[in-house]
């Protein structure tokens, strides 16, 4: 009987070329690396989108605060003018009653 590889003697199947196996491993590693790069890209895009949403929300809240402040100032000015008008009318009535 001639010399057979341990693999062939066991009857487990055909002999696998180590170079082919190495190439398959490299291809698998490259596929995994590409998948990981894609996953990382998606994660970065998602994080960027979340940051954009947060920035937009902060800007919206700032605009709302400015609008509320301006509305408050306008209401205070209207109240001041009403109070001033009432004071004028009171003074006018007092003058008329004298």
Backbone as a printed PyTorch tensor [residue, N CA C, xyz], in Angstrom:
tensor([[[  0.8470,  -1.1750,   0.0000],
         [  0.0000,   0.0000,   0.0000],
         [  0.8900,   1.2350,   0.0000]],

        [[  0.5390,   2.2320,  -0.8390],
         [  1.3320,   3.4420,  -0.9480],
         [  1.0220,   4.4050,   0.1770]],

        [[  1.7780,   5.4540,   0.1880],
         [  1.5670,   6.4600,   1.2380],
         [  0.4270,   7.3810,   0.8470]],

        [[ -0.5830,   7.4450,   1.6860],
         [ -1.7230,   8.3400,   1.4850],
         [ -1.7500,   9.3390,   2.6240]],

        [[ -2.3000,  10.4890,   2.3300],
         [ -2.4160,  11.4730,   3.4130],
         [ -3.4010,  10.9540,   4.4460]],

        [[ -3.2930,  11.4620,   5.6240],
         [ -4.1850,  11.0440,   6.7000],
         [ -5.6260,  11.3070,   6.3030]],

        [[ -5.8570,  12.3780,   5.5880],
         [ -7.1960,  12.7480,   5.1640],
         [ -7.7560,  11.7050,   4.1980]],

        [[ -6.9320,  11.3030,   3.2110],
         [ -7.3820,  10.3240,   2.2270],
         [ -7.5730,   8.9600,   2.8500]],

        [[ -6.7190,   8.5890,   3.7740],
         [ -6.8440,   7.2790,   4.4220],
         [ -8.1330,   7.1850,   5.2130]],

        [[ -8.5540,   8.2740,   5.7850],
         [ -9.7490,   8.2540,   6.6120],
         [-11.0030,   8.1850,   5.7540]],

        [[-10.8450,   8.4510,   4.4540],
         [-12.0050,   8.4080,   3.5820],
         [-12.9560,   9.5680,   3.7920]],

        [[-12.4370,  10.6910,   4.2760],
         [-13.2870,  11.8350,   4.6000],
         [-13.5770,  12.7050,   3.3970]],

        [[-13.0800,  12.4030,   2.2400],
         [-13.3690,  13.2220,   1.0790],
         [-12.1100,  13.5800,   0.3320]],

        [[-12.2520,  14.4390,  -0.6580],
         [-11.1070,  14.7930,  -1.5010],
         [-10.1120,  15.6670,  -0.7570]],

        [[ -8.9220,  15.6720,  -1.2780],
         [ -7.8510,  16.4920,  -0.7080],
         [ -8.1330,  17.9600,  -1.0270]],

        [[ -7.9890,  18.8640,  -0.0300],
         [ -8.2580,  20.2860,  -0.2250],
         [ -6.9300,  21.0050,  -0.3410]],

        [[ -6.7850,  21.7490,  -1.3980],
         [ -5.5510,  22.4870,  -1.6310],
         [ -5.4350,  23.5940,  -0.5880]],

        [[ -4.3110,  23.6500,   0.1180],
         [ -4.1610,  24.6890,   1.1490],
         [ -4.2560,  26.0980,   0.5860]],

        [[ -3.8020,  26.3210,  -0.6460],
         [ -3.8730,  27.6530,  -1.2370],
         [ -5.3330,  28.0630,  -1.4620]],

        [[ -6.1470,  27.1320,  -1.8990],
         [ -7.5530,  27.4060,  -2.1160],
         [ -8.2320,  27.7460,  -0.7880]],

        [[ -7.8760,  26.9780,   0.2320],
         [ -8.4380,  27.2370,   1.5490],
         [ -8.0250,  28.6160,   2.0500]],

        [[ -6.7710,  28.9570,   1.8230],
         [ -6.2600,  30.2720,   2.2510],
         [ -7.0000,  31.3760,   1.4900]],

        [[ -7.2180,  31.1580,   0.1910],
         [ -7.9200,  32.1420,  -0.6320],
         [ -9.3630,  32.2960,  -0.1340]],

        [[-10.0030,  31.1860,   0.1750],
         [-11.3790,  31.2400,   0.6840],
         [-11.4350,  31.9830,   2.0200]],

        [[-10.4290,  31.7330,   2.8660],
         [-10.3830,  32.4440,   4.1480],
         [-10.2100,  33.9390,   3.9140]],

        [[ -9.3300,  34.2900,   2.9650],
         [ -9.1160,  35.7080,   2.6700],
         [-10.3990,  36.3520,   2.1530]],

        [[-11.0810,  35.6470,   1.2460],
         [-12.3330,  36.1770,   0.7110],
         [-13.3610,  36.3500,   1.8200]],

        [[-13.4340,  35.3710,   2.7060],
         [-14.3740,  35.4650,   3.8300],
         [-14.0220,  36.6520,   4.7240]],

        [[-12.7270,  36.8220,   4.9830],
         [-12.2970,  37.9480,   5.8210],
         [-12.6230,  39.2790,   5.1370]],

        [[-12.4230,  39.3240,   3.8160],
         [-12.7340,  40.5570,   3.0890],
         [-14.2340,  40.8370,   3.1200]],

        [[-15.0510,  39.7960,   2.9870],
         [-16.5040,  39.9710,   3.0710],
         [-16.9050,  40.4900,   4.4470]],

        [[-16.3220,  39.8910,   5.4790],
         [-16.6390,  40.3330,   6.8430],
         [-16.1800,  41.7610,   7.0680]],

        [[-15.0030,  42.1000,   6.5300],
         [-14.4860,  43.4610,   6.6650],
         [-15.4120,  44.4510,   5.9530]],

        [[-15.8850,  44.0700,   4.7590],
         [-16.8120,  44.9360,   4.0190],
         [-18.1290,  45.0980,   4.7760]],

        [[-18.6400,  43.9930,   5.3450],
         [-19.8750,  44.0790,   6.1310],
         [-19.6880,  44.9950,   7.3290]],

        [[-18.5530,  44.8520,   7.9980],
         [-18.2670,  45.6920,   9.1720],
         [-18.1560,  47.1570,   8.7710]],

        [[-17.5080,  47.4120,   7.6270],
         [-17.3960,  48.7900,   7.1380],
         [-18.7750,  49.3510,   6.8170]],

        [[-19.6300,  48.5190,   6.2230],
         [-20.9890,  48.9640,   5.9230],
         [-21.7610,  49.2490,   7.2020]],

        [[-21.6380,  48.3400,   8.1760],
         [-22.3080,  48.5360,   9.4670],
         [-21.8210,  49.8230,  10.1340]],

        [[-20.5060,  50.0340,  10.0940],
         [-19.9410,  51.2400,  10.7100],
         [-20.4500,  52.4870,   9.9840]],

        [[-20.5350,  52.4060,   8.6570],
         [-21.0500,  53.5400,   7.8910],
         [-22.4980,  53.8460,   8.2410]],

        [[-23.2940,  52.8040,   8.3510],
         [-24.7000,  52.9990,   8.7330],
         [-24.8110,  53.5830,  10.1340]],

        [[-23.9540,  53.1100,  11.0270],
         [-23.9760,  53.6100,  12.4030],
         [-23.5760,  55.0840,  12.4350]],

        [[-22.5490,  55.4510,  11.6500],
         [-22.1370,  56.8670,  11.5990],
         [-23.2520,  57.7290,  11.0170]],

        [[-23.9040,  57.2280,   9.9680],
         [-24.9970,  57.9890,   9.3510],
         [-26.1470,  58.1670,  10.3430]],

        [[-26.4490,  57.1170,  11.0920],
         [-27.5180,  57.1980,  12.0820],
         [-27.1580,  58.2080,  13.1760]],

        [[-25.9200,  58.1400,  13.6530],
         [-25.4740,  59.0760,  14.6960],
         [-25.5270,  60.5130,  14.1760]],

        [[-25.1190,  60.7040,  12.9170],
         [-25.1540,  62.0410,  12.3250],
         [-26.5880,  62.5370,  12.2330]],

        [[-27.5030,  61.6570,  11.8560],
         [-28.9130,  62.0290,  11.7570],
         [-29.4860,  62.3890,  13.1280]],

        [[-29.1240,  61.6300,  14.1400],
         [-29.5960,  61.9140,  15.5010],
         [-29.0590,  63.2750,  15.9640]],

        [[-27.7720,  63.5330,  15.6990],
         [-27.1970,  64.8380,  16.0750],
         [-27.9090,  65.9760,  15.3460]],

        [[-28.2340,  65.7600,  14.0570],
         [-28.9520,  66.7840,  13.2900],
         [-30.3350,  67.0250,  13.8940]],

        [[-31.0250,  65.9430,  14.2480],
         [-32.3530,  66.0830,  14.8620],
         [-32.2650,  66.8450,  16.1780]],

        [[-31.2440,  66.5400,  16.9700],
         [-31.0780,  67.2300,  18.2590],
         [-30.7820,  68.7120,  18.0220]],

        [[-29.9130,  69.0130,  17.0510],
         [-29.5840,  70.4110,  16.7450],
         [-30.8240,  71.1530,  16.2570]],

        [[-31.6100,  70.5040,  15.3660],
         [-32.8430,  71.1270,  14.8790],
         [-33.8100,  71.4040,  16.0230]],

        [[-33.9220,  70.4400,  16.9360],
         [-34.8360,  70.6020,  18.0750],
         [-34.3740,  71.7400,  18.9810]],

        [[-33.0660,  71.8240,  19.2230],
         [-32.5350,  72.9090,  20.0600],
         [-32.7900,  74.2590,  19.4110]],

        [[-32.6080,  74.3270,  18.0940],
         [-32.8640,  75.5900,  17.3880],
         [-34.3430,  75.9470,  17.4420]],

        [[-35.2030,  74.9420,  17.2930],
         [-36.6520,  75.1900,  17.3760],
         [-37.0180,  75.7180,  18.7650]],

        [[-36.4620,  75.0980,  19.8090],
         [-36.7510,  75.5500,  21.1720],
         [-36.2400,  76.9690,  21.3950]],

        [[-35.0780,  77.2810,  20.8450],
         [-34.5350,  78.6420,  20.9880],
         [-35.4590,  79.6480,  20.2990]],

        [[-35.9500,  79.3040,  19.0970],
         [-36.8870,  80.2050,  18.3980],
         [-38.1720,  80.3800,  19.1980]],

        [[-38.6510,  79.2850,  19.7930],
         [-39.8720,  79.3720,  20.6030],
         [-39.6570,  80.2440,  21.8350]],

        [[-38.4730,  80.1350,  22.4620],
         [-38.1780,  80.9900,  23.6270],
         [-38.1330,  82.4610,  23.2350]],

        [[-37.5080,  82.7540,  22.0920],
         [-37.4400,  84.1390,  21.6150],
         [-38.8450,  84.6590,  21.3350]],

        [[-39.6610,  83.8450,  20.6700],
         [-41.0360,  84.2630,  20.3540],
         [-41.8390,  84.4990,  21.6350]],

        [[-41.6880,  83.6080,  22.6150],
         [-42.4110,  83.7710,  23.8860],
         [-41.9480,  85.0320,  24.6050]],

        [[-40.6380,  85.2970,  24.5820],
         [-40.1000,  86.5010,  25.2270],
         [-40.6530,  87.7480,  24.5520]],

        [[-40.6470,  87.7530,  23.2070],
         [-41.1640,  88.9160,  22.4790],
         [-42.6570,  89.1140,  22.7380]],

        [[-43.4030,  88.0130,  22.8020],
         [-44.8350,  88.1080,  23.0910],
         [-45.0530,  88.6800,  24.4930]],

        [[-44.2450,  88.2190,  25.4370],
         [-44.3470,  88.7210,  26.8050],
         [-44.0630,  90.2200,  26.8490]],

        [[-43.0200,  90.6460,  26.1470],
         [-42.6940,  92.0730,  26.1190],
         [-43.8360,  92.8860,  25.5060]],

        [[-44.4200,  92.3490,  24.4270],
         [-45.5250,  93.0480,  23.7710],
         [-46.7270,  93.1480,  24.7060]],

        [[-47.0530,  92.0660,  25.4040],
         [-48.1760,  92.0900,  26.3380],
         [-47.9170,  93.0680,  27.4820]],

        [[-46.6820,  93.1000,  27.9750],
         [-46.3490,  94.0560,  29.0450],
         [-46.4710,  95.4910,  28.5520]],

        [[-46.0400,  95.7410,  27.3110],
         [-46.1520,  97.0860,  26.7540],
         [-47.6210,  97.4840,  26.5850]],

        [[-48.4400,  96.5460,  26.1150],
         [-49.8810,  96.8360,  25.9760],
         [-50.5020,  97.1000,  27.3410]],

        [[-50.1240,  96.3420,  28.3420],
         [-50.6530,  96.5550,  29.6980],
         [-50.1990,  97.9080,  30.2280]],

        [[-48.9490,  98.2700,  29.9610],
         [-48.4330,  99.5660,  30.4170],
         [-49.2070, 100.7050,  29.7480]],

        [[-49.4730, 100.5490,  28.4580],
         [-50.2140, 101.5920,  27.7430],
         [-51.6560, 101.7000,  28.2590]],

        [[-52.2920, 100.5480,  28.5380],
         [-53.6570, 100.5750,  29.0970],
         [-53.6610, 101.2780,  30.4640]],

        [[-52.6770, 100.9190,  31.2780],
         [-52.5880, 101.5330,  32.6060],
         [-52.3770, 103.0450,  32.4870]],

        [[-51.5220, 103.4200,  31.5690],
         [-51.2670, 104.8490,  31.3570],
         [-52.5410, 105.5500,  30.8700]],

        [[-53.2740, 104.9100,  29.9770],
         [-54.5310, 105.5040,  29.4620],
         [-55.5620, 105.6290,  30.5760]],

        [[-55.6580, 104.6080,  31.4220],
         [-56.5960, 104.6660,  32.5510],
         [-56.2080, 105.8010,  33.4910]],

        [[-54.9330, 105.9430,  33.7520],
         [-54.4610, 107.0380,  34.6200],
         [-54.8190, 108.3820,  33.9970]],

        [[-54.6480, 108.5300,  32.7080],
         [-54.9910, 109.7850,  32.0250],
         [-56.4940, 110.0730,  32.1370]],

        [[-57.2910, 109.0180,  31.9310],
         [-58.7440, 109.2120,  32.0200],
         [-59.1540, 109.5940,  33.4330]],

        [[-58.5110, 108.9950,  34.4370],
         [-58.8140, 109.3550,  35.8270],
         [-58.4740, 110.8210,  36.0820]],

        [[-57.3180, 111.2260,  35.6250],
         [-56.9060, 112.6250,  35.8160],
         [-57.8780, 113.5720,  35.1040]],

        [[-58.2980, 113.1740,  33.9290],
         [-59.2430, 113.9930,  33.1650],
         [-60.5760, 114.1100,  33.9220]],

        [[-61.0780, 113.0080,  34.4840],
         [-62.3250, 113.0480,  35.2490],
         [-62.1790, 113.9190,  36.4910]],

        [[-61.0420, 113.7850,  37.1460],
         [-60.8040, 114.6060,  38.3530],
         [-60.8230, 116.0860,  37.9760]],

        [[-60.1990, 116.4140,  36.8630],
         [-60.1860, 117.8160,  36.4150],
         [-61.6000, 118.2830,  36.0760]],

        [[-62.3820, 117.4180,  35.4810],
         [-63.7490, 117.7850,  35.1120],
         [-64.6270, 117.9900,  36.3400]],

        [[-64.3670, 117.2200,  37.4000],
         [-65.1750, 117.3340,  38.5910],
         [-64.8070, 118.5410,  39.4310]],

        [[-63.7380, 119.1600,  39.2140],
         [-63.3460, 120.3270,  40.0040],
         [-64.0250, 121.5610,  39.5800]]])
